[in-house]
Amino acid sequence: MYNTPGKSDGNEFNGRIELDILIGEVEEWGKGYGTDALQAMINFIFEKQRAERVFLTPYVSNDRAIHLYQKVGFQKEGILRHFEKFEGKFVDCIMMSIIKEDFKKL
């Protein structure tokens, strides 16, 4: 989890946190660990960290991750072209987010 610094003095919390998750063991995929972990992290971020927005930027080619993020309530906001370098090439990512109000409705 990453707190994105505010603009005023660089230390003020601006209410948004970037999140990333990885289940590295392929044989553990599809068992619900990612869903459970992601929901727990989002709940912690909104309730304990008092964030207003959580965002992440999966590769556009990562269908499994995008499906998981949408399953727990993230919405696609747009494409970030050539956003990251992966295996020596620039790749596009999707900006996805969930805001506190929407998460509470789920």
C-alpha positions as CSV (number, residue, x, y, z in Angstrom):
1,M,0.0,0.0,0.0
2,Y,1.3,3.4,-0.8
3,N,0.1,6.7,0.5
4,T,0.2,9.3,-2.2
5,P,1.5,12.5,-0.6
6,G,-0.6,15.6,-0.6
7,K,0.3,18.8,-2.5
8,S,0.4,21.2,0.4
9,D,3.6,20.2,2.2
10,G,4.4,16.7,0.9
11,N,3.4,15.0,4.1
12,E,-0.3,15.7,4.4
13,F,-2.5,12.6,3.7
14,N,-4.6,13.4,0.6
15,G,-7.0,10.4,1.1
16,R,-5.8,8.2,-1.7
17,I,-3.8,5.0,-1.4
18,E,-2.3,2.9,-4.2
19,L,-2.6,-0.9,-3.8
20,D,-1.0,-3.9,-5.4
21,I,-1.4,-7.6,-4.8
22,L,0.4,-10.7,-6.0
23,I,-0.3,-14.4,-5.5
24,G,3.0,-15.7,-6.7
25,E,2.4,-19.4,-6.4
26,V,0.4,-20.4,-9.6
27,E,-0.9,-23.6,-7.9
28,E,-2.7,-21.3,-5.4
29,W,-4.5,-19.2,-8.0
30,G,-8.3,-19.6,-8.2
31,K,-8.7,-20.6,-4.5
32,G,-10.1,-17.2,-3.4
33,Y,-7.0,-16.0,-1.5
34,G,-6.7,-12.9,-3.7
35,T,-10.4,-12.0,-3.2
36,D,-10.2,-12.5,0.6
37,A,-6.9,-10.6,0.9
38,L,-8.0,-7.7,-1.3
39,Q,-11.3,-7.3,0.6
40,A,-9.4,-7.3,3.9
41,M,-6.9,-4.8,2.7
42,I,-9.5,-2.4,1.3
43,N,-11.6,-2.6,4.5
44,F,-8.4,-1.8,6.5
45,I,-7.6,1.1,4.2
46,F,-11.0,2.7,4.4
47,E,-11.7,2.0,8.1
48,K,-8.3,2.3,9.8
49,Q,-6.3,4.4,7.4
50,R,-9.4,6.6,6.7
51,A,-8.7,6.8,3.0
52,E,-11.3,8.0,0.5
53,R,-10.0,6.3,-2.6
54,V,-8.0,3.2,-3.4
55,F,-6.5,2.8,-6.8
56,L,-4.3,0.3,-8.8
57,T,-2.9,0.0,-12.2
58,P,-2.8,-3.6,-13.6
59,Y,-1.4,-4.3,-17.1
60,V,-4.2,-4.3,-19.7
61,S,-3.2,-7.9,-20.6
62,N,-3.7,-9.1,-17.0
63,D,-7.3,-10.4,-17.4
64,R,-7.2,-12.4,-14.2
65,A,-6.3,-9.4,-12.0
66,I,-8.7,-7.1,-13.8
67,H,-11.5,-9.6,-13.2
68,L,-10.6,-9.9,-9.5
69,Y,-10.5,-6.1,-9.0
70,Q,-13.9,-5.7,-10.7
71,K,-15.3,-8.5,-8.6
72,V,-14.5,-6.6,-5.4
73,G,-15.9,-3.3,-6.7
74,F,-13.0,-1.5,-8.6
75,Q,-14.1,0.4,-11.7
76,K,-12.0,1.0,-14.8
77,E,-11.2,4.7,-15.3
78,G,-9.0,4.7,-18.3
79,I,-5.9,3.5,-20.0
80,L,-2.4,4.7,-19.0
81,R,-0.4,4.3,-22.2
82,H,3.2,3.1,-21.9
83,F,2.9,3.4,-18.1
84,E,5.4,0.8,-17.0
85,K,8.3,-1.1,-18.4
86,F,7.9,-4.9,-18.3
87,E,10.4,-7.3,-19.7
88,G,12.2,-4.5,-21.6
89,K,9.0,-3.1,-23.2
90,F,6.6,-0.4,-22.3
91,V,3.1,-1.6,-21.5
92,D,-0.2,0.0,-21.1
93,C,-2.0,-0.2,-17.7
94,I,-5.6,0.4,-16.6
95,M,-6.3,3.0,-13.9
96,M,-8.9,1.3,-11.6
97,S,-10.3,2.6,-8.4
98,I,-12.8,2.2,-5.7
99,I,-14.1,4.9,-3.4
100,K,-15.2,4.5,0.2
101,E,-18.9,5.2,-0.5
102,D,-19.0,2.5,-3.2
103,F,-17.2,0.0,-1.1
104,K,-19.7,0.5,1.8
105,K,-22.6,-0.4,-0.6
106,L,-21.1,-3.8,-1.5
